[in-house]
Amino acid sequence: MASKDAQNQRSRSLPGFLPEASDPDHGLHISPSNPGNQVWQRGPPPPGSLPPGLEYLSQLDLIIIHQQVELLGMILGTETSNKYEIKNSLGQRIYFAVEESICFNRTFCSTLRSCTLKITDNSGREVITVNRPLRCNSCWCPCYLQELEIQAPPGTIVGYVAQKWDPLLPKFTIQNANKEDILKIVGPCATCGCFGDVDFEVKTINEKLTIGKISKYWSGFVNDVFTNADNFGIHVPADLDVTVKATMIGACFLFDFMFFEHSLAGL
């Protein structure tokens, strides 16, 4: 009973922290289905218009991001552009993301490099653009910290991911298009994983309520040491605003660059 009450409290509290979600009836929901015969398909959009291509996210409470292994980079020992498959809970690909950056930045700026990630749907249409400028990343430097800009569709800003200075924990905020804080992400003190998953908790701004998490899944000793391929899971309420889900996908990419880009960091 206590668990049910907590779930109801989260459902009532969440809309107050999201843009254009004051009416719970206008949220997005997952229709019940038989788990044995579950087939992913796009449901009808809710009242109002969604950014083109983001309707794929409207029924998802789990988004899986799988980084593709770059054999050329493994053989030559060079840093190549990252590529990711974005899937639903059934393992069906819904998007594909490709990093665009120059070799100089990847070589000399490494994990701090500026880049653009272009996310396309299965028809090849670009639906999300993630822009990452060159910025600092240090607990000793409280200014000019990491930030991402998310556009959906390309050319229309829907959100930002901004790093917040903290001497102990990695902290970030999810912001709307007006750079107003709507959610907070708090990571663990150590992101090495110690042969297990690493969880970044998604919280309300006051950090009193956890509504989801972004997990870096441990893929095994051999994979983590000898490749840069990482796997992530974004666990969120199904009725979360799709633009916030898109922004959290961007946050996942940022965490990969900051904490898990080099293979030994993913252990």
C-alpha positions, 0 to 999 in steps of 0.5 A, spaced: 500 500 500 505 504 501 508 503 494 502 504 491 501 511 495 508 513 493 507 512 486 501 516 486 504 521 489 510 521 484 504 521 478 501 527 482 507 531 483 511 530 476 507 535 472 508 541 476 516 540 474 514 539 467 512 544 461 505 544 458 504 538 463 499 541 468 493 537 466 495 529 467 489 527 462 494 530 457 500 526 458 502 520 454 501 513 457 503 506 455 497 502 453 496 495 457 498 489 453 499 482 453 507 481 455 507 475 451 504 478 445 507 485 446 509 488 439 512 495 439 508 500 435 507 508 435 500 509 438 496 515 437 499 522 439 496 526 445 492 532 444 496 538 441 502 537 436 509 533 438 515 535 434 516 531 428 519 524 430 518 524 437 512 521 437 516 514 437 518 516 444 511 518 447 509 511 450 516 509 452 518 508 459 525 505 458 530 507 452 536 503 451 542 506 448 547 502 445 554 504 442 557 501 436 564 498 436 568 501 431 573 496 429 578 501 425 579 505 432 580 498 436 585 496 430 589 503 430 588 505 437 585 512 434 579 515 436 573 515 431 566 518 431 561 515 436 555 512 433 549 509 437 543 505 436 537 507 440 532 502 442 526 501 445 525 495 451 524 490 446 531 491 443 527 494 436 531 500 433 527 507 433 533 512 432 540 512 430 545 517 432 552 519 429 557 524 432 560 529 427 567 532 429 573 533 426 579 529 427 583 534 431 578 535 436 577 528 437 585 527 438 587 533 442 581 535 446 579 528 447 573 527 451 572 535 452 571 535 444 566 540 441 561 536 436 554 535 434 550 528 434 545 527 429 539 523 430 535 520 425 529 515 425 529 509 421 527 512 415 533 516 415 530 523 417 533 527 422 529 528 428 534 531 433 540 535 433 545 535 439 550 540 440 556 540 444 561 546 445 568 545 448 567 547 455 571 545 462 570 539 466 573 539 473 571 540 480 576 545 481 573 549 476 566 552 477 565 556 471 564 554 464 562 547 465 559 542 460 553 544 457 548 541 451 543 544 446 538 539 444 534 541 438 527 537 435 526 538 430 533 541 428 533 548 428 528 548 434 531 548 441 527 544 446 532 543 452 539 544 455 543 539 459 547 543 464 553 541 469 552 544 476 558 545 480 559 540 486 565 538 489 563 531 491 558 529 486 556 529 478 550 534 478 546 536 472 540 540 470 535 538 465 532 545 462 527 547 457 528 551 451 528 558 456 533 555 460 529 554 466 531 548 470 525 542 470 529 536 473 536 535 476 540 529 475 545 526 480 550 521 479 554 517 484 561 519 487 565 514 483 563 512 476 568 507 475 562 502 476 566 496 480 564 491 475 557 493 476 552 498 473 552 506 474 546 509 476 545 517 475 538 518 479 533 523 475 530 527 481 525 533 482 529 540 483 529 540 490 532 533 490 526 530 494 523 525 489 526 520 484 522 519 478 527 515 474 535 514 472 540 513 467 544 507 468 550 505 464 550 498 464 556 494 465 557 489 459 563 485 462 570 485 463 573 484 456 568 488 453 569 494 457 577 493 457 578 492 450 573 496 447 569 503 448 562 500 446 557 502 452 550 501 453 545 505 457 538 505 459 534 511 460 528 509 465 523 515 466 515 515 467 512 513 460 508 520 460 514 524 461 514 530 456 517 527 449 522 533 449 524 532 456 526 525 454 529 527 448 533 532 452 535 526 457 538 522 451 542 528 450 544 527 457 546 520 456 551 522 450 554 527 455 555 522 460 558 517 455 563 522 453 565 525 460 565 518 464 566 512 460 569 514 453 575 511 455 575 503 456 578 503 463 573 508 465 567 504 464 569 498 469 
